[in-house]
Amino acid sequence: MTRAALLMLAACAAHPQLHGTYADLHALDQQVTETTACGRYGCSTRDDRELHLANGTTVADPMDLLPVVAPASATAAHAHRAHDAWVRGAWFIATGSALAIAGAATTEATDHRAYVIGGLSAAVIAVFAWYYERDVTDRETRAAFDAYNADLRAFTGP
């Protein structure tokens, strides 16, 4: 269990530690990388955003902006909503995958087909829910980054 937790922590990207004045921390620009993947059943587009700050720091996770904005700011609210949507999406995928595996692993002869169909149905629903939550994460991240400079100025002063 400890080994799994350490592996998950090692896989997490480094988060920048933000401190300084408005002149150091204001956003210069946003870089948006749009990726479209197409398959048999259609296409999916994902926006990956990065905020480039005046001190050279690159921020990809809006939660990293929380130390330099007010807790009740628009940036903080959008950052929390983006994080919550990401967590819900991960939960949907994990739960759907577990149900699909459990359904496929069932060996009861009379109910085997029902368990497989139920597990696969849960997995399909989980994928659609994950796509929805991913879109919410993208939308809230964009809103947090858009509100950041005004909220930073209000929190740190000019």
C-alpha positions in Angstrom: 0.0 0.0 0.0 2.8 2.4 0.9 4.6 1.6 -2.3 1.5 2.4 -4.4 1.1 5.7 -2.6 4.7 6.7 -3.2 4.3 5.8 -6.9 1.3 8.0 -7.2 3.1 10.9 -5.6 6.1 10.4 -7.8 3.9 10.5 -10.9 2.4 13.9 -9.9 4.0 16.9 -11.6 5.9 19.4 -9.6 3.8 22.4 -8.5 5.3 25.9 -8.5 5.6 27.7 -5.3 4.3 31.2 -5.9 5.3 34.3 -3.9 6.1 37.8 -4.8 4.5 41.0 -6.0 2.1 41.7 -8.8 5.0 42.7 -11.0 6.6 39.2 -10.5 3.4 37.1 -10.7 1.1 38.7 -13.2 0.3 36.6 -16.2 1.9 37.5 -19.5 0.0 35.1 -21.7 -1.7 31.7 -21.9 -0.5 29.0 -24.1 -3.3 26.7 -25.4 -2.4 23.3 -26.9 -5.4 21.8 -28.6 -5.3 18.1 -29.3 -7.9 16.3 -31.4 -8.0 12.5 -31.4 -10.2 10.7 -33.9 -11.3 7.1 -33.9 -13.9 4.9 -35.2 -16.7 6.6 -33.2 -15.8 10.2 -33.8 -13.4 12.8 -32.6 -12.5 14.3 -29.2 -10.8 17.6 -28.6 -8.9 18.6 -25.5 -7.4 22.0 -24.5 -4.3 21.9 -22.3 -3.6 25.4 -20.9 -0.5 26.9 -19.4 -0.3 30.3 -17.8 3.1 32.1 -18.2 3.9 34.5 -15.4 6.3 37.5 -15.5 8.9 35.7 -13.3 9.2 32.8 -15.8 7.0 30.4 -13.9 4.6 28.2 -15.9 1.3 27.2 -14.2 -0.8 24.4 -15.6 -3.0 23.7 -12.6 -5.2 26.6 -11.4 -5.0 25.3 -7.9 -1.4 26.5 -7.9 -2.7 30.1 -8.0 -4.5 29.9 -4.7 -1.7 31.2 -2.5 -1.7 34.5 -4.3 -5.4 35.3 -4.7 -8.1 35.8 -2.1 -10.0 32.7 -1.0 -13.3 34.2 -2.1 -12.0 35.4 -5.5 -13.3 34.2 -8.9 -9.9 32.6 -9.6 -10.2 30.5 -6.4 -13.8 29.5 -7.1 -13.0 28.4 -10.7 -9.8 26.6 -9.6 -11.8 24.6 -7.0 -14.5 23.7 -9.5 -11.9 22.6 -12.0 -10.2 20.4 -9.4 -13.6 19.0 -8.3 -14.5 18.0 -11.9 -11.1 16.4 -12.4 -11.6 14.3 -9.2 -15.2 13.3 -10.2 -13.9 12.3 -13.7 -11.2 10.1 -12.2 -13.7 8.6 -9.8 -16.0 7.7 -12.8 -13.2 6.0 -14.7 -12.0 4.1 -11.7 -15.5 2.9 -10.7 -16.5 2.1 -14.2 -13.3 0.1 -14.8 -13.7 -1.8 -11.5 -17.3 -2.7 -12.4 -16.3 -3.8 -15.9 -13.5 -6.0 -14.4 -15.8 -7.4 -11.8 -18.5 -8.2 -14.4 -16.0 -10.0 -16.6 -14.5 -11.9 -13.7 -17.8 -13.4 -12.6 -18.0 -17.1 -13.3 -21.5 -17.8 -12.3 -22.9 -19.7 -15.2 -26.5 -18.5 -14.8 -25.8 -14.8 -14.3 -22.5 -14.4 -16.1 -23.9 -12.6 -19.2 -25.9 -10.2 -17.0 -22.8 -9.3 -15.0 -20.7 -8.8 -18.1 -23.3 -6.6 -19.8 -23.8 -4.7 -16.5 -20.1 -4.1 -16.1 -19.6 -3.0 -19.7 -22.6 -0.7 -19.4 -21.1 0.9 -16.3 -17.8 1.4 -18.1 -19.5 3.1 -21.1 -21.4 5.4 -18.8 -18.2 6.2 -16.9 -16.4 7.1 -20.1 -19.2 9.6 -21.1 -19.3 11.0 -17.6 -15.5 11.4 -17.7 -15.7 13.3 -21.0 -18.2 15.6 -19.5 -16.1 16.2 -16.4 -13.0 16.8 -18.5 -14.9 19.5 -20.4 -15.9 21.1 -17.1 -12.2 21.0 -16.0 -11.1 22.7 -19.2 -13.8 25.4 -19.0 -13.1 26.2 -15.3 -9.4 26.2 -15.8 -9.8 28.7 -18.7 -12.1 30.9 -16.4 -9.6 30.7 -13.5 -6.7 31.8 -15.8 -8.8 34.6 -17.3 -9.7 36.0 -13.9 -6.2 35.6 -12.4 -4.6 39.0 -13.1 -7.5 41.0 -11.7 -7.7 38.8 -8.6 -3.9 38.9 -8.1 -3.9 42.7 -8.3 -6.8 42.9 -5.7 -4.9 40.5 -3.4 -1.3 41.8 -3.6 -1.9 45.4 -4.6 -0.3 47.2 -7.6 
